Amino acid sequence: MLKHPFLEVTYRKGKPFAGYLYLREPASEGRCHTEEIRPGVLADFGDDGEALGIEFLSPGSVTIDDLRAIERRLRTVPVPAEDLAPILAQ
């Protein structure tokens, strides 16, 4: 069971290539769907409509303000910025 959100980052040639922020586990084995939240950012939703995770296709193009706006839109708990450093724009 997922107790806290966590970030998984895929690197290519030493640079972040993609990232996935796991927010929670699905409530059931039901289907999920994906929506584009903004260019290069996708969100997965469980069959209950709650966000399961956020995929970042272009790490480094998202600012902390962008992420906070996405968290508010999805009604998720804010993740500490230091946990997200590999995908945030510097």
Number of C-alpha atoms within 10 A of each C-alpha: 6 10 8 10 18 16 18 14 19 13 13 9 6 7 13 16 17 19 21 20 20 18 21 18 15 19 11 10 9 9 10 16 12 15 11 12 15 11 10 14 20 17 20 20 19 20 16 12 11 17 23 23 23 25 22 22 18 17 24 17 15 17 16 16 10 13 18 16 13 18 16 11 10 18 11 17 12 13 17 10 14 8 13 17 15 21 27 20 13 10
